[in-house]
Every structure is written in structure tokens, then in C-alpha cells.
Amino acid sequence: MVLVFKTSVTKDYEVALLTPHLNTLTHGNGNWNFDLEDCDNILRIESVSLEVWDVIPVLEKFQFFCEELEDMIVWKA
């Protein structure tokens, strides 16, 4: 499962600050990444066991906004 979040993380040093905490959360497997070039500063986490409520408090602890982006279906005509 891939969890996708909109965040307020915008800088590499902010990612570095969060890295040890996200690594702990994902048991050190490193299956997470930020897309700071996306307008929503996306955080993606691949996990079979994590839930949204496991991730959001980690970012909020450091005063970052974090909100799950739910699946959206795009219909093409």
C-alpha cells in the first residue's frame, strides 16, 4: 500500500530533520520520499502496516502540515 500526503515540507534540511523519524516509522527500510517539486510537497510512504494516523503526528510534532491525499479517479471522455 502507498500512503500519499500533502505537506508543508519545502526544504531539503526539513527532509533531513524528518529522516530519522520516518526511518524509524518505516523500520529503517527507507520506503518513503518527498517530492518537493510538486505543488503539494508530496510525501509517499510504501508500507503494508502503517496507517495515516501513524504518519501525521510525526510531521505535526515538528510543526509541519500533513494531510492524506485520498485516491481520486480521473474520468476521461
N, CA, C and O of each residue as an XYZ file, in Angstrom:
308
protein
N       0.838     -1.162      0.000
C       0.000      0.000      0.000
C       0.892      1.237      0.000
O       1.947      1.257      0.635
N       0.455      2.265     -0.720
C       1.191      3.526     -0.751
C       0.317      4.591     -0.106
O      -0.816      4.825     -0.528
N       0.860      5.231      0.922
C       0.194      6.356      1.565
C       0.745      7.630      0.942
O       1.954      7.755      0.744
N      -0.137      8.575      0.633
C       0.280      9.816     -0.023
C      -0.263     10.989      0.790
O      -1.440     11.027      1.149
N       0.630     11.948      1.072
C       0.279     13.090      1.908
C       0.688     14.402      1.254
O       1.726     14.493      0.599
N      -0.138     15.403      1.445
C       0.202     16.787      1.137
C       0.867     17.333      2.395
O       0.362     17.137      3.500
N       2.014     18.027      2.231
C       2.732     18.516      3.410
C       3.171     19.972      3.213
O       3.039     20.544      2.131
N       3.692     20.541      4.289
C       4.281     21.872      4.216
C       5.807     21.809      4.222
O       6.468     22.832      4.400
N       6.361     20.633      4.032
C       7.818     20.465      3.958
C       8.286     20.988      2.605
O       7.819     20.529      1.563
N       9.208     21.948      2.622
C       9.629     22.582      1.363
C      11.140     22.574      1.132
O      11.598     22.848      0.023
N      11.896     22.269      2.145
C      13.357     22.384      2.043
C      14.043     21.053      2.332
O      13.524     20.216      3.071
N      15.217     20.877      1.734
C      15.990     19.656      1.958
C      16.375     19.488      3.426
O      16.389     18.368      3.937
N      16.689     20.596      4.111
C      17.072     20.469      5.514
C      15.888     20.029      6.375
O      16.083     19.418      7.425
N      14.664     20.334      5.941
C      13.487     19.859      6.659
C      13.321     18.347      6.469
O      12.965     17.626      7.401
N      13.585     17.886      5.257
C      13.561     16.443      4.996
C      14.619     15.763      5.861
O      14.360     14.709      6.442
N      15.804     16.357      5.950
C      16.879     15.791      6.771
C      16.462     15.720      8.238
O      16.797     14.758      8.929
N      15.743     16.719      8.715
C      15.254     16.727     10.091
C      14.283     15.568     10.327
O      14.303     14.944     11.388
N      13.447     15.287      9.351
C      12.431     14.240      9.480
C      12.954     12.837      9.188
O      12.346     11.851      9.603
N      14.069     12.740      8.482
C      14.589     11.447      8.030
C      14.705     10.398      9.131
O      14.194      9.293      8.950
N      15.349     10.686     10.263
C      15.458      9.618     11.268
C      14.100      9.174     11.811
O      13.923      8.007     12.162
N      13.162     10.081     11.878
C      11.839      9.753     12.410
C      11.027      8.930     11.410
O      10.316      7.999     11.789
N      11.140      9.282     10.136
C      10.454      8.498      9.110
C      11.108      7.129      8.932
O      10.426      6.139      8.663
N      12.427      7.077      9.082
C      13.114      5.781      9.014
C      12.683      4.878     10.162
O      12.480      3.679      9.968
N      12.544      5.443     11.352
C      12.060      4.663     12.494
C      10.642      4.176     12.241
O      10.310      3.022     12.510
N       9.821      5.063     11.725
C       8.426      4.723     11.453
C       8.308      3.586     10.439
O       7.433      2.728     10.551
N       9.205      3.593      9.447
C       9.178      2.576      8.391
C      10.169      1.442      8.679
O      10.500      0.658      7.789
N      10.634      1.364      9.919
C      11.547      0.307     10.363
C      12.846      0.295      9.556
O      13.419     -0.763      9.294
N      13.302      1.490      9.167
C      14.594      1.626      8.513
C      14.669      1.132      7.084
O      15.760      1.055      6.519
N      13.533      0.792      6.481
C      13.612      0.274      5.117
C      13.655      1.374      4.065
O      13.880      1.086      2.890
N      13.446      2.627      4.460
C      13.601      3.750      3.536
C      12.592      3.814      2.416
O      12.854      4.444      1.391
N      11.452      3.184      2.580
C      10.438      3.206      1.522
C       9.536      4.430      1.644
O       8.313      4.313      1.713
N      10.155      5.591      1.669
C       9.416      6.839      1.709
C      10.213      7.886      0.925
O      11.430      7.770      0.780
N       9.521      8.898      0.425
C      10.204     10.001     -0.248
C       9.300     11.221     -0.318
O       8.074     11.119     -0.269
N       9.939     12.372     -0.433
C       9.248     13.637     -0.634
C       9.430     14.060     -2.079
O      10.490     13.844     -2.666
N       8.408     14.657     -2.649
C       8.507     15.316     -3.945
C       8.324     16.802     -3.689
O       7.205     17.314     -3.704
N       9.446     17.494     -3.454
C       9.405     18.914     -3.122
C       9.164     19.783     -4.344
O       8.927     20.983     -4.206
N       9.219     19.209     -5.528
C       8.925     19.966     -6.742
C       7.433     19.985     -7.039
O       6.975     20.809     -7.831
N       6.675     19.103     -6.425
C       5.226     19.086     -6.578
C       4.639     20.237     -5.765
O       5.157     20.567     -4.698
N       3.569     20.845     -6.254
C       2.965     21.987     -5.552
C       2.432     21.610     -4.176
O       2.252     22.484     -3.328
N       2.177     20.330     -3.939
C       1.678     19.871     -2.644
C       2.769     19.275     -1.755
O       2.473     18.751     -0.682
N       4.025     19.350     -2.191
C       5.156     18.828     -1.407
C       4.834     17.431     -0.874
O       4.782     17.195      0.333
N       4.626     16.534     -1.803
C       4.103     15.204     -1.539
C       5.080     14.335     -0.750
O       6.277     14.300     -1.035
N       4.544     13.641      0.241
C       5.247     12.578      0.947
C       4.565     11.269      0.568
O       3.357     11.117      0.748
N       5.344     10.324      0.042
C       4.835      8.990     -0.286
C       5.535      7.978      0.605
O       6.753      8.012      0.778
N       4.739      7.078      1.165
C       5.296      6.028      2.015
C       4.723      4.689      1.561
O       3.506      4.518      1.492
N       5.608      3.744      1.254
C       5.178      2.378      0.933
C       5.258      1.547      2.203
O       6.308      1.462      2.841
N       4.129      0.932      2.563
C       4.101      0.129      3.774
C       2.913     -0.819      3.744
O       1.863     -0.504      3.183
N       3.090     -1.967      4.346
C       1.972     -2.901      4.476
C       1.289     -2.748      5.831
O       0.195     -3.276      6.031
N       1.913     -2.039      6.758
C       1.361     -1.977      8.109
C       1.023     -0.577      8.608
O       0.238     -0.445      9.547
N       1.587      0.470      8.014
C       1.333      1.825      8.509
C      -0.050      2.310      8.118
O      -0.598      1.929      7.084
N      -0.593      3.155      8.967
C      -1.864      3.815      8.716
C      -1.632      5.320      8.723
O      -0.600      5.796      9.195
N      -2.583      6.049      8.204
C      -2.489      7.508      8.127
C      -2.190      8.092      9.500
O      -1.335      8.968      9.631
N      -2.886      7.614     10.520
C      -2.728      8.176     11.859
C      -1.379      7.845     12.488
O      -1.052      8.386     13.544
N      -0.595      6.977     11.873
C       0.771      6.720     12.329
C       1.729      7.799     11.823
O       2.726      8.111     12.473
N       1.417      8.357     10.668
C       2.343      9.257      9.977
C       2.116     10.719     10.347
O       3.071     11.433     10.655
N       0.889     11.164     10.322
C       0.583     12.586     10.517
C       1.183     13.149     11.804
O       1.768     14.230     11.757
N       1.071     12.476     12.951
C       1.660     13.035     14.178
C       3.174     13.235     14.120
O       3.709     14.120     14.787
N       3.858     12.425     13.333
C       5.316     12.577     13.214
C       5.654     13.938     12.613
O       6.542     14.631     13.109
N       4.952     14.325     11.550
C       5.208     15.625     10.938
C       4.681     16.767     11.799
O       5.323     17.811     11.916
N       3.521     16.568     12.395
C       2.938     17.621     13.235
C       3.796     17.913     14.461
O       3.802     19.038     14.961
N       4.518     16.909     14.948
C       5.424     17.109     16.087
C       6.448     18.201     15.783
O       6.898     18.904     16.687
N       6.816     18.342     14.501
C       7.789     19.353     14.077
C       7.116     20.552     13.422
O       7.755     21.317     12.699
N       5.823     20.708     13.680
C       5.042     21.852     13.213
C       4.839     21.892     11.700
O       4.648     22.967     11.131
N       4.879     20.731     11.041
C       4.593     20.662      9.609
C       3.141     20.260      9.404
O       2.596     19.445     10.148
N       2.531     20.839      8.395
C       1.195     20.435      7.970
C       1.323     19.101      7.243
O       2.267     18.890      6.481
N       0.377     18.208      7.479
C       0.380     16.905      6.815
C      -1.052     16.424      6.708
O      -1.759     16.301      7.709
N      -1.473     16.151      5.474
C      -2.848     15.729      5.227
C      -2.840     14.635      4.178
O      -2.154     14.741      3.161
N      -3.603     13.588      4.427
C      -3.676     12.494      3.459
C      -4.341     12.969      2.181
O      -5.351     13.672      2.218
N      -3.770     12.582      1.053
C      -4.422     12.790     -0.238
C      -5.105     11.491     -0.591
O      -4.453     10.468     -0.802
N      -6.394     11.536     -0.654
C      -7.143     10.327     -0.936
C      -7.152     10.055     -2.424
O      -6.947     10.952     -3.242
N      -7.393      8.799     -2.756
C      -7.444      8.397     -4.159
C      -8.477      9.218     -4.909
O      -9.587      9.456     -4.431
N      -8.079      9.638     -6.088
C      -9.001     10.372     -6.937
C      -9.078      9.657     -8.282
O      -8.062      9.219     -8.822
N     -10.249      9.547     -8.797
C     -10.439      8.927    -10.106
C     -10.647     10.037    -11.119
O     -11.516     10.892    -10.948
N      -9.852     10.018    -12.166
C      -9.979     10.996    -13.230
C     -10.681     10.318    -14.394
O     -10.197      9.324    -14.935
N     -11.811     10.861    -14.766
C     -12.601     10.307    -15.871
C     -12.221     11.010    -17.144
O     -12.191     12.240    -17.197
N     -11.932     10.242    -18.169
C     -11.611     10.817    -19.484
C     -12.767     10.552    -20.414
O     -13.318      9.451    -20.437
N     -13.136     11.558    -21.181
C     -14.254     11.407    -22.117
C     -13.789     10.730    -23.401
O     -14.590     10.515    -24.311
